[in-house]
Amino acid sequence: MATLFARTFSLSAFCHGVARRTPRIQVGKSCVGSINVMTEDAAPKRTFSEGKLEKVKELPLIPKDMNSESLLIVSYLSDDIEAKRELLVRHIMDVDKVNYDEALEKCNEIEQVGRKNLFLQTVPYKIGITGAVIAGFGAIPMVFDINVALWFNEHFVTTDVASDEDLETYLEVGAWTWNWMEPVLGTASFTLLALQYSRAQLENLAIRPFTRMLRHRRGLYLVQNFPQYNAKLLSGFGKLITYYK
């Protein structure tokens, strides 16, 4: 016990001696108390608002103005096609030993190859858009227009027509046509909801839906046609190529 006390006393005396021999420099205080934290050669930090205008002019606004490290981070962490295009252009410059303009032309050539067969690949989407627009706006006269409702009922429904006093307004017509429109619209809505849920489960299982499968194949197509360039860069760029610029 005495030995432990002696060692503790000796350590305390040593620390006290070191503290007395160390010069005290008071240049600033910390934000949590009055303890001096700044060294002799430290200087007060200046905020960005106190900086010069030249520093602001150096701020990159487009991927072309970024340095390679920042561009690589933005390209891999986002789906920005401009960042991926700029990164691919610089990669082409390094591989082909060409200047920026020539590398940009090569990148445009790669993009045109990636656009091959895009028209056929977008046909299912165009059919879906056209059908959705026709069905969405066509449902309005099907429900509320008396002439369309009478024609549709005569050829496809053949239910009893409501009396004239019950078909005087658009809402009354809608109340009558809703007898056969409700099952159709309700079933269509539930089917779309079920398909949307199925697609979400496919993504949870990492199974590519149709769109992601097409984008993946487009990336592989570029890799196969331009094997001299980095496969990851080509694949990432090809996945973001769209039908419309």
For each residue, the residues with C-beta under 8 A, 3 or more apart:
1: 4 5
2: 5 6
3: 6 7
4: 1 7 8
5: 1 2 8 9
6: 2 3 9 10
7: 3 4 10 11
8: 4 5 11 12
9: 5 6 12 13
10: 6 7 13 14
11: 7 8 14 15
12: 8 9 15 16
13: 9 10 16 17
14: 10 11 17 18
15: 11 12 18 19
16: 12 13 19 20
17: 13 14 20 21
18: 14 15 21 22
19: 15 16 22
20: 16 17
21: 17 18
22: 18 19
23:
24: 36
25: 36 38 39 40
26: 36
27: 36 38 39 40 42
28: 36 37 38 42 44
29: 33 34 35 36 37
30: 33 35 36 37
31:
32: 35
33: 29 30
34: 29
35: 29 30 32
36: 24 25 26 27 28 29 30
37: 28 29 30
38: 25 27 28 42
39: 25 27 42
40: 25 27
41:
42: 27 28 38 39
43:
44: 28
45:
46: 50 51
47: 50 51
48: 51 55
49:
50: 46 47
51: 46 47 48 55 56
52: 55 56
53: 56 57
54: 57 58
55: 48 51 52 58
56: 51 52 53 59
57: 53 54
58: 54 55
59: 56
60: 63 65 66 67 70
61: 65
62: 65 66 82
63: 60 66 71 74 80 82 83 85 86 87
64: 86
65: 60 61 62
66: 60 62 63 70 71 74 83 86
67: 60 70 71
68: 71 72 90
69: 72 73
70: 60 66 67 73 74
71: 63 66 67 68 74 75 83 86 87 90
72: 68 69 75 76 87
73: 69 70 76 77
74: 63 66 70 71 77 78 80 83
75: 71 72 78 80 83 84 86 87 236
76: 72 73 236
77: 73 74
78: 74 75 83
79: 240
80: 63 74 75 83 84
81: 84 85 237 240 241
82: 62 63 85 86
83: 63 66 71 74 75 78 80 86 87
84: 75 80 81 87 88 233 236 237 240
85: 63 81 82 88 89 107 111 237
86: 63 64 66 71 75 82 83 89 90
87: 63 71 72 75 83 84 90 91 233
88: 84 85 91 92 107 110 229 233 234 237
89: 85 86 92 93 100 103 104 107
90: 68 71 86 87 93 94 103
91: 87 88 94 95 229 230 233
92: 88 89 95 96 98 103 106 107 229
93: 89 90 96 97 98 99 100 103
94: 90 91 97
95: 91 92 228 229
96: 92 93 102 103 106
97: 93 94
98: 92 93 102 103 106
99: 93 102 103
100: 89 93 103 104
101: 104 105
102: 96 98 99 105 106
103: 89 90 92 93 96 98 99 100 106 107
104: 89 100 101 107 108
105: 101 102 108 109
106: 92 96 98 102 103 109 110
107: 85 88 89 92 103 104 110 111
108: 104 105 111 112
109: 105 106 112 113
110: 88 106 107 113 114 222 226 234 237
111: 85 107 108 114 115 237 241
112: 108 109 115 116
113: 109 110 116 221 222 225 226
114: 110 111 118 218 221 222 237 238 241
115: 111 112 118 241 243
116: 112 113 221
117: 120 121
118: 114 115 121 122 241 242 243
119: 122 123 243
120: 117 123
121: 117 118 124 214 243
122: 118 119 125 126 243
123: 119 120 126 127
124: 121 127 128 210
125: 122 128 129
126: 122 123 129 130
127: 123 124 130 131
128: 124 125 131 132
129: 125 126 132 133
130: 126 127 133 134
131: 127 128 134 135
132: 128 129 135 136
133: 129 130 136 137
134: 130 131 137 138
135: 131 132 138 139 188
136: 132 133 139
137: 133 134 140
138: 134 135 141 142
139: 135 136 142 143 181 185
140: 137 143 144 145
141: 138 144 145 148
142: 138 139 145 148 149 152 177 181
143: 139 140 149 173 174 177 178 181
144: 140 141 149 170 171 173 174 177
145: 140 141 142 148 149 170 173
146: 149 150 167 173
147: 150 151
148: 141 142 145 151 152
149: 142 143 144 145 146 152 153 173 176 177
150: 146 147 153 154 161
151: 147 148 154 155
152: 142 148 149 155 156 157
153: 149 150 156 157 158 159 161 177 180
154: 150 151 157 158
155: 151 152
156: 152 153
157: 152 153 154 180
158: 153 154
159: 153 179 180
160:
161: 150 153 167 176
162: 166 167 172 176
163: 166 167
164: 167 168
165: 168
166: 162 163 172 175 176
167: 146 161 162 163 164 172 173 176
168: 164 165 172
169: 172 173
170: 144 145 173 174
171: 144 174 175
172: 162 166 167 168 169 175 176
173: 143 144 145 146 149 167 169 170 176 177
174: 143 144 170 171 177 178
175: 166 171 172 178
176: 149 161 162 166 167 172 173 179
177: 142 143 144 149 153 173 174 180 181
178: 143 174 175 181 182
179: 159 176 182
180: 153 157 159 177 183 184
181: 139 142 143 177 178 184 185
182: 178 179 185 186
183: 180 186 187
184: 180 181 187 188
185: 139 181 182 188 189
186: 182 183 189 190
187: 183 184 190 191
188: 135 184 185 191 192
189: 185 186 192 193
190: 186 187 193 194
191: 187 188 194 195
192: 188 189 195 196
193: 189 190 196 197
194: 190 191 197 198
195: 191 192 198 199
196: 192 193 199 200
197: 193 194 200 201
198: 194 195 201 202
199: 195 196 202 203 209
200: 196 197 203 204
201: 197 198 204 205
202: 198 199 205 207 208 209
203: 199 200 206 207 209
204: 200 201
205: 201 202
206: 203
207: 202 203
208: 202 212 213 216
209: 199 202 203 212 213
210: 124 213 214
211: 214 215
212: 208 209 215 216
213: 208 209 210 216 217
214: 121 210 211 217 218
215: 211 212 218 219 238 239 240
216: 208 212 213 219 220 235 239
217: 213 214 220 221
218: 114 214 215 221 222 238 239 241
219: 215 216 222 223 234 235 236 237 238 239
220: 216 217 223 224 235 238
221: 113 114 116 217 218 224 225 238
222: 110 113 114 218 219 225 226 234 235 237 238
223: 219 220 226 227 231 234 235 238
224: 220 221 227
225: 113 221 222
226: 110 113 222 223 229 234
227: 223 224 231
228: 95
229: 88 91 92 95 226 233 234
230: 91 233 234
231: 223 227 234 235
232: 235 236
233: 84 87 88 91 229 230 236 237
234: 88 110 219 222 223 226 229 230 231 237 238
235: 216 219 220 222 223 231 232 238 239
236: 75 76 84 219 232 233 239 240
237: 81 84 85 88 110 111 114 219 222 233 234 240 241
238: 114 215 218 219 220 221 222 223 234 235 241
239: 215 216 218 219 235 236
240: 79 81 84 215 236 237
241: 81 111 114 115 118 218 237 238
242: 118 245
243: 115 118 119 121 122
244:
245: 242
